[in-house]
Amino acid sequence: MPIEILMPALSPTMEEGTLAKWLVKEGDTVNSGDVMAEIETDKATMEFEAVDEGVIGKILIAEGTDGVKVNTAIAVLLEDGESADDIGATSEAPAETPAAAPKEAKQEAPAAASAAPKAPARADGDRVFASPLARRIAADKGIDLADLKGSGPKGRIVKADVEGASAAPKAAPAAAAAPSAPAAAALASGPTTDQVRKMYEGREFEEQPLDGMRKTIAARLTEAKQSVPHFYLRRDIQLDALLKFRATLNKTLEPRGVKLSVNDFIIKACALALQQVPDANAVWAGDRTLSLKPSDVAVAVAIEGGLFTPVLKDADMKSLSALSTEMKDLAARARDRKLAPHEYQGGSFAISNLGMFGIDNFDAIINPPHAAILAVGAGAKKPVVGDDGELKVATVMSTTLSVDHRVIDGALGANLLNAIKDNLENPMGMLA
């Protein structure tokens, strides 16, 4: 039977997207892995690959259409021997039928339908969805489809799932996951759109509808601020030694076209601190914490209409010049919305630096499942008392560490921030 191609969820937070461009047309033959379309998610423009093979029988959603919900049918794929005339009922009929189906519709159903083989079902009674090609391969190999977990849309079993299957014993039925609250629920606590409009009746304004990224930021950070027990630790960090060391390194690296920023040193200092205070290198995972071995540090990058937090993996193992080059590449592609999901997911720790905007200090919101985020302000000349008791002028940078108290307690968070401070005030030690 014809196969519905569904709008995929290309990122964990994606609820809808824009079908930016079709790379195939009706009548084209596609194989598993072929790129069929470009889809704009809430974060980036990504390529969408076919999971089945066949001929594009009909394109249901035109390119340029925005607001396409995840799991909406966007095209129909025909398999061997099928034609456009077969498009009418797809292989994935709804699991539930309307309670009050019209009597005429029942009478129009072909008599042969009653003789159709019963669709396979799992032990818990759920119907098994599989492509016709996957069913044929399973029948040839003697594999029970009810034993397999599909990797296609809506858990559909496809060719690759059957080809990689082995005669494993039946697994116990998995407990149903608790349904998660819709992301929009986090926004329901404030006044409604109509209520806000009425407040500003008679005043000139222009409405700006939220795009996918702004909706996601609003929902996730509202949820984070409401559900994560934040506490805040603050330290002033003297930068004079770092600035002098940076100037020396940049002069040495000039022939290679590398110019280190203060932010590169901050990334390195945080990555090393996570190794020096390993108990703080952890994330919240619902009913437990996950302690990470590598230092994967996320860095907030402002883009038009929102922000990305690309992750520099194994940052403690990389040189300052390597971190600088990688950060510049990630930031450039973030601004063009060209990052792949694996480049902005993960990490245990984040950095948000507003110092270049002249901000003295601020409190950043933790991005779950991270356990902490460092807010970095601008370096400024200030009077300080030296170790010898004499008053002097130093370049001082204010930092605030926002901490998830479920993962990191006060003393542990203090040790982490102190390690960051020590690394930045003794920059040569970061190269040892």
Buried (B, 14 or more C-beta within 10 A) or exposed (E): BBBBBBBBBBBEBBBBBBBBEBBBEBEEEBEBEBEBBBBBBBBBBBEBBBBBBBBBBBBBBEEEBEEBEBEBBBBBBBBEEBEBEBBEEBBBEEEEEEEEEEEEEEEEEEEEEEEEEEEBEBEEEEEBBBBBBBBBBBEEEEBEBBBBEBEBBEBBBBBBBBEEBEEEEEEEEEEEEEEEEEBEEBBEEEEEEEEEEEEEEEEEEEEEEEBBBBBBBBBBBBBBEEEBEBEEBEBBBBBBBBBEBBEEBEEEBEEEEBBBBBBBBBBBBBBBBBBBBEBBBBBBEEEEBEEBEBBBBBBBBBBEEBBBBBBBBEBBEBEBBBBBBBBBEBBEBBBEBEBBBEBBBBBBBBBBBBBEEEBEBEEBBBBBBBBBBBBBBBBBEBEBEEEEEEEEEBBBBBBBBBBBEEBBEEEBBBBBBBBBBBBBBBBEEBEE
